[in-house]
Amino acid sequence: MDVASTASASGGGRWYTGMSADNIKGLVLALSSSLFIGASFIIKKKGLKKAASSGVRAGVGGYSYLYEPLWWVGMITMIVGEVANFAAYAFAPAILVTPLGALSIIISAVLAHVMLREKLHIFGILGCVLCVVGSTTIVLHAPPEREIESVTEVWGLATEPAFMCYAAVVIGIAVILVYRFVPLYGQTHVMVYIGVCSLVGSISVMSVKALGIALKLTFSGMNQLIYPQTWAFTLVVISCVITQMNYLNKALDTFNTAVVSPIYYTMFTSLTILASVIMFKDWDRQNPTQIVTEMCGFVTILSGTFLLHKTKDMADGGLSTSSSFRLPTTSSVRFSKQTDNDSEGIPLRSSESFRSPH
């Protein structure tokens, strides 16, 4: 008892405070989500290859993969992963859950190396190590989950002036991008489509977290479905997911996946952490050292993610073999766009970007 008390009073106390019971549940769910989602892409790809041997390939418009059981196993695996990711937001802060999505990239890369015989470059291995180090740093210093007893409390946080200003700025910029810049530069500048997805995504994560908390409280015996705020958050989630799906699919269809994925991950995760800090005041319960350490862990993950995608692009000879993304909705609904091994990647900016938009 004395040893435990001493540990709590010293540096060990930070560990116990940071890794609350809810944080541990959220961590386990987030890790499980990355495992299932990362494996699902490999299983689906094997299913696509098997279906292509006896029918029209998906990359040229075929749908024979719908009759392939292995492809459906991969799809079910992905759904299980998304459900786990959604549940993780109900237990742990977004600053802990969202960056861990990068681990699914590691799992996909390792399984592709083992099961699909796709070569993992030495720098790809370094990228995996960086992601693991960054994730571990964030996990060890993540803030404890805020104690919330009702969805109306979350609504109160969402309607405070600071977050309302953030939401207004985000929606305003997204509307300007959609109506002003998408028609002119959407096909030539990758940041236009990704900007819309990332901005809207930061709002959807907060709504997903609110909805997850409402469901968690409901299952524990405190019915939150009777509150209109629960359904309001549900509508926001649906609207944001549809918008994200639309514009991210446009980005994936226009630009090289090796360019889209790391840029989207960077912008989306950064804005999500910012939104969480403003709405849930995650950093109010931490000291400057912990905050700086978390940011260092985040930058480390970003470095590993960029390195993984870059080396994958090098291994493929600049060609894209698959496209995927996670939306933090039933967050995180991840949608994937599977293409064949011969599909042509499109660079960051097309040659038309140097011409007049008219």
C-alpha positions as CSV (number, residue, x, y, z in Angstrom):
1,M,0.0,0.0,0.0
2,D,2.8,2.4,0.9
3,V,4.6,1.7,-2.3
4,A,1.5,2.3,-4.4
5,S,0.8,5.5,-2.5
6,T,4.3,6.7,-3.1
7,A,4.1,5.8,-6.8
8,S,0.8,7.7,-7.1
9,A,2.3,10.8,-5.4
10,S,5.3,10.7,-7.7
11,G,5.8,10.3,-11.5
12,G,3.8,7.1,-11.4
13,G,0.7,9.1,-10.5
14,R,0.7,10.6,-14.0
15,W,0.4,7.1,-15.4
16,Y,-2.6,6.2,-13.3
17,T,-4.2,9.5,-13.9
18,G,-3.7,9.3,-17.7
19,M,-4.6,5.7,-18.1
20,S,-8.0,5.7,-16.5
21,A,-10.3,2.6,-16.9
22,D,-12.2,4.4,-19.7
23,N,-8.9,5.3,-21.4
24,I,-7.8,1.6,-21.3
25,K,-11.1,0.5,-22.8
26,G,-10.8,3.1,-25.5
27,L,-7.2,2.1,-26.2
28,V,-8.1,-1.6,-26.5
29,L,-11.0,-0.8,-28.8
30,A,-8.8,1.5,-31.0
31,L,-6.1,-1.1,-31.3
32,S,-8.6,-3.8,-32.1
33,S,-10.1,-1.5,-34.7
34,S,-6.7,-1.0,-36.4
35,L,-6.1,-4.7,-36.4
36,F,-9.4,-5.6,-38.0
37,I,-9.3,-2.7,-40.5
38,G,-5.7,-3.3,-41.5
39,A,-6.3,-7.0,-42.0
40,S,-9.5,-6.4,-44.0
41,F,-7.7,-4.7,-46.8
42,I,-5.4,-7.6,-47.3
43,I,-8.3,-10.1,-47.2
44,K,-10.3,-8.0,-49.6
45,K,-7.4,-7.7,-52.0
46,K,-6.9,-11.5,-52.0
47,G,-10.6,-11.8,-52.7
48,L,-10.3,-9.4,-55.6
49,K,-7.4,-11.2,-57.1
50,K,-9.2,-14.5,-56.8
51,A,-12.3,-13.1,-58.4
52,A,-10.3,-11.5,-61.2
53,S,-9.0,-14.9,-62.2
54,S,-12.5,-16.1,-63.1
55,G,-14.3,-12.9,-64.1
56,V,-14.0,-9.2,-65.0
57,R,-11.6,-7.3,-62.8
58,A,-12.9,-4.6,-60.5
59,G,-10.5,-2.0,-61.9
60,V,-12.2,-2.2,-65.3
61,G,-15.8,-2.1,-64.0
62,G,-16.3,-5.8,-63.0
63,Y,-18.4,-6.9,-60.0
64,S,-17.4,-10.6,-59.9
65,Y,-15.9,-10.0,-56.5
66,L,-19.4,-9.8,-55.0
67,Y,-19.6,-13.5,-55.6
68,E,-16.3,-14.2,-53.9
69,P,-16.7,-15.3,-50.2
70,L,-13.2,-14.1,-49.3
71,W,-14.0,-10.6,-50.3
72,W,-17.1,-10.6,-48.0
73,V,-14.9,-11.9,-45.2
74,G,-12.8,-8.9,-45.7
75,M,-15.8,-6.6,-45.7
76,I,-17.2,-8.1,-42.5
77,T,-13.8,-7.7,-40.9
78,M,-13.8,-4.0,-41.8
79,I,-17.3,-3.5,-40.4
80,V,-16.2,-5.1,-37.1
81,G,-13.2,-2.7,-37.0
82,E,-15.4,0.3,-37.7
83,V,-17.8,-0.7,-34.9
84,A,-14.8,-1.0,-32.5
85,N,-13.5,2.4,-33.6
86,F,-16.9,4.0,-33.0
87,A,-17.0,2.5,-29.5
88,A,-13.5,3.7,-28.7
89,Y,-14.6,7.3,-29.1
90,A,-17.3,6.7,-26.4
91,F,-14.6,5.8,-23.8
92,A,-11.4,7.7,-24.7
93,P,-10.6,11.3,-25.9
94,A,-10.2,11.9,-29.6
95,I,-6.6,13.0,-29.0
96,L,-5.9,9.3,-28.1
97,V,-8.2,7.4,-30.5
98,T,-7.7,9.4,-33.8
99,P,-3.9,9.1,-34.1
100,L,-4.0,5.4,-33.5
101,G,-5.7,5.0,-36.9
102,A,-2.2,5.1,-38.4
103,L,-1.6,1.6,-36.9
104,S,-3.9,0.1,-39.5
105,I,-1.4,1.2,-42.1
106,I,1.3,-0.7,-40.4
107,I,-0.8,-3.9,-40.1
108,S,-1.7,-3.7,-43.8
109,A,1.9,-3.2,-44.8
110,V,3.2,-6.1,-42.7
111,L,0.4,-8.4,-43.8
112,A,0.9,-7.4,-47.5
113,H,4.6,-8.3,-47.1
114,V,3.8,-11.7,-45.5
115,M,0.6,-12.8,-47.4
116,L,0.8,-11.0,-50.7
117,R,4.6,-11.1,-51.1
118,E,4.6,-7.3,-51.5
119,K,8.1,-6.0,-50.7
120,L,8.3,-3.8,-47.6
121,H,11.2,-1.3,-48.2
122,I,13.7,-0.7,-45.4
123,F,12.3,2.9,-45.1
124,G,8.8,1.4,-44.8
125,I,10.0,-0.6,-41.8
126,L,11.4,2.7,-40.3
127,G,8.0,4.3,-41.0
128,C,6.3,1.5,-39.0
129,V,8.7,1.9,-36.1
130,L,8.1,5.7,-36.1
131,C,4.3,5.1,-36.0
132,V,4.6,2.7,-33.1
133,V,6.9,5.0,-31.1
134,G,4.6,8.0,-31.7
135,S,1.5,6.0,-30.8
136,T,3.1,4.8,-27.6
137,T,4.1,8.3,-26.7
138,I,0.5,9.6,-27.1
139,V,-0.9,6.6,-25.2
140,L,1.3,7.2,-22.2
141,H,0.5,10.9,-22.0
142,A,-3.1,11.0,-23.1
143,P,-5.5,13.0,-20.9
144,P,-8.2,11.2,-18.9
145,E,-11.6,11.0,-20.4
146,R,-13.9,13.8,-19.2
147,E,-16.7,12.6,-16.8
148,I,-20.0,13.1,-18.6
149,E,-23.4,12.1,-17.2
150,S,-25.8,13.2,-19.9
151,V,-25.9,14.0,-23.6
152,T,-27.2,17.4,-22.6
153,E,-23.9,18.0,-21.0
154,V,-22.1,17.3,-24.3
155,W,-24.6,19.6,-26.0
156,G,-23.6,22.3,-23.6
157,L,-20.0,21.9,-24.5
158,A,-20.8,22.0,-28.2
159,T,-22.8,25.2,-27.8
160,E,-20.2,27.1,-25.9
161,P,-18.9,30.3,-27.7
162,A,-15.4,28.9,-28.3
163,F,-16.6,25.8,-30.2
164,M,-19.4,27.6,-31.9
165,C,-16.8,30.0,-33.3
166,Y,-14.7,27.1,-34.4
167,A,-17.6,25.3,-36.1
168,A,-18.7,28.6,-37.8
169,V,-15.2,29.1,-39.2
170,V,-14.9,25.5,-40.4
171,I,-18.3,25.5,-42.0
172,G,-17.7,28.9,-43.6
173,I,-14.3,27.7,-45.1
174,A,-15.8,24.4,-46.3
175,V,-18.7,26.3,-48.1
176,I,-16.3,28.6,-49.8
177,L,-14.2,25.7,-50.9
178,V,-17.2,23.8,-52.3
179,Y,-18.8,26.7,-54.1
180,R,-15.8,28.8,-55.1
181,F,-12.7,26.6,-55.4
182,V,-14.0,23.1,-56.2
183,P,-15.3,24.1,-59.7
184,L,-12.1,25.9,-60.6
185,Y,-9.3,23.9,-58.9
186,G,-10.8,20.6,-57.7
187,Q,-9.3,18.6,-60.5
188,T,-5.9,20.2,-60.3
189,H,-5.2,20.9,-56.6
190,V,-5.4,18.0,-54.2
191,M,-5.8,20.4,-51.2
192,V,-9.2,21.5,-52.3
193,Y,-11.0,18.1,-52.0
194,I,-9.0,17.1,-48.9
195,G,-9.6,20.5,-47.3
196,V,-13.4,20.0,-47.4
197,C,-13.1,16.4,-46.1
198,S,-10.8,17.3,-43.2
199,L,-12.7,20.4,-42.1
200,V,-16.1,18.5,-42.1
201,G,-14.4,15.5,-40.5
202,S,-13.3,17.4,-37.4
203,I,-17.0,18.3,-36.8
204,S,-18.1,14.8,-37.5
205,V,-15.7,13.3,-34.9
206,M,-17.1,15.5,-32.2
207,S,-20.6,14.5,-33.1
208,V,-19.6,10.8,-33.3
209,K,-18.1,11.1,-29.8
210,A,-21.3,12.7,-28.5
211,L,-23.4,10.0,-30.1
212,G,-21.1,7.3,-28.7
213,I,-21.3,8.7,-25.2
214,A,-25.1,8.8,-25.5
215,L,-25.2,5.2,-26.5
216,K,-22.8,4.2,-23.7
217,L,-25.0,5.9,-21.1
218,T,-28.1,4.4,-22.6
219,F,-26.7,0.9,-22.4
220,S,-25.7,1.5,-18.8
221,G,-29.3,2.2,-17.9
222,M,-29.6,6.0,-18.4
223,N,-31.7,6.4,-21.6
224,Q,-30.4,9.2,-23.7
225,L,-32.6,8.5,-26.7
226,I,-35.3,10.6,-25.2
227,Y,-33.3,13.8,-25.6
228,P,-33.5,15.7,-28.9
229,Q,-29.8,16.5,-28.7
230,T,-29.0,12.8,-29.3
231,W,-30.9,12.9,-32.6
232,A,-29.4,16.3,-33.5
233,F,-25.9,14.8,-33.2
234,T,-27.0,11.8,-35.3
235,L,-28.1,14.2,-38.1
236,V,-24.8,16.0,-38.0
237,V,-22.9,12.7,-38.2
238,I,-25.0,11.5,-41.2
239,S,-24.6,14.9,-43.0
240,C,-20.8,15.1,-42.4
241,V,-20.2,11.5,-43.4
242,I,-22.0,11.9,-46.7
243,T,-20.0,15.1,-47.5
244,Q,-16.7,13.4,-46.6
245,M,-17.5,10.3,-48.6
246,N,-18.4,12.4,-51.6
247,Y,-15.3,14.7,-51.7
248,L,-12.7,12.1,-50.5
249,N,-13.9,9.7,-53.2
250,K,-13.4,12.6,-55.7
251,A,-9.8,13.1,-54.4
252,L,-9.0,9.4,-54.6
253,D,-10.4,9.2,-58.1
254,T,-8.4,12.2,-59.3
255,F,-5.0,12.0,-57.5
256,N,-2.5,9.4,-56.5
257,T,-3.4,7.5,-53.3
258,A,0.2,7.9,-52.0
259,V,-0.4,11.7,-52.1
260,V,-4.0,11.8,-50.9
261,S,-3.7,9.4,-47.9
262,P,-0.9,11.1,-45.9
263,I,-2.1,14.6,-46.6
264,Y,-5.7,13.7,-45.6
265,Y,-4.5,11.9,-42.4
266,T,-2.4,14.9,-41.4
267,M,-5.1,17.5,-42.0
268,F,-7.9,15.4,-40.6
269,T,-6.1,14.3,-37.4
270,S,-4.7,17.8,-36.7
271,L,-8.1,19.5,-37.1
272,T,-9.8,16.7,-35.0
273,I,-7.3,17.2,-32.1
274,L,-7.9,21.0,-32.3
275,A,-11.7,20.5,-32.2
276,S,-11.4,18.1,-29.3
277,V,-9.2,20.5,-27.4
278,I,-11.6,23.4,-27.9
279,M,-14.8,21.4,-27.2
280,F,-13.8,19.0,-24.5
281,K,-10.9,21.1,-23.1
282,D,-8.6,18.0,-23.1
283,W,-5.5,20.1,-22.3
284,D,-7.0,21.8,-19.4
285,R,-6.3,18.7,-17.3
286,Q,-2.6,18.5,-18.4
287,N,0.6,20.3,-17.8
288,P,2.7,21.8,-20.6
289,T,5.2,18.9,-20.5
290,Q,2.5,16.4,-21.3
291,I,1.0,18.5,-24.0
292,V,4.4,19.0,-25.8
293,T,5.1,15.3,-25.4
294,E,1.8,14.4,-27.1
295,M,2.5,16.8,-29.9
296,C,6.0,15.2,-30.4
297,G,4.3,11.8,-30.5
298,F,1.8,13.1,-33.1
299,V,4.6,14.5,-35.3
300,T,6.4,11.2,-35.0
301,I,3.3,9.4,-36.3
302,L,2.9,11.8,-39.2
303,S,6.6,11.2,-40.1
304,G,6.1,7.5,-40.1
305,T,2.9,7.7,-42.1
306,F,4.4,9.8,-44.8
307,L,7.4,7.5,-45.0
308,L,5.2,4.4,-45.3
309,H,3.2,5.9,-48.1
310,K,6.2,7.2,-49.9
311,T,8.1,3.9,-49.8
312,K,4.9,2.1,-50.9
313,D,4.6,4.4,-53.9
314,M,8.3,3.7,-54.7
315,A,7.7,0.0,-54.4
316,D,4.7,0.2,-56.8
317,G,6.8,2.2,-59.2
318,G,4.5,5.2,-58.6
319,L,1.4,3.3,-59.2
320,S,-1.6,3.1,-56.9
321,T,-3.0,-0.3,-56.0
322,S,-5.6,0.5,-53.5
323,S,-7.2,3.5,-51.9
324,S,-8.8,3.8,-48.5
325,F,-9.8,6.2,-45.8
326,R,-11.3,6.4,-42.4
327,L,-14.1,8.7,-41.6
328,P,-14.7,9.2,-37.9
329,T,-18.3,8.3,-37.8
330,T,-19.8,5.4,-36.5
331,S,-15.9,6.7,-36.6
332,S,-15.2,5.7,-38.1
333,V,-16.8,4.6,-41.1
334,R,-14.0,3.7,-43.4
335,F,-14.7,3.6,-47.1
336,S,-12.3,1.9,-49.5
337,K,-11.9,2.2,-53.2
338,Q,-10.3,-0.9,-54.6
339,T,-8.5,-0.6,-57.9
340,D,-6.5,-3.2,-59.9
341,N,-2.7,-3.4,-60.0
342,D,-2.4,-1.8,-63.3
343,S,-4.4,1.4,-62.5
344,E,-2.5,4.6,-63.2
345,G,-1.7,7.0,-60.4
346,I,-2.3,10.7,-60.9
347,P,0.2,13.2,-59.5
348,L,-0.3,15.8,-56.9
349,R,-1.2,18.4,-59.5
350,S,-2.2,17.8,-63.1
351,S,-0.5,19.6,-66.0
352,E,-3.7,21.7,-66.3
353,S,-2.9,23.4,-63.0
354,F,-0.5,25.6,-64.9
355,R,-3.2,26.8,-67.3
356,S,-5.8,29.4,-66.7
357,P,-8.8,28.1,-64.7
358,H,-10.9,29.5,-67.5
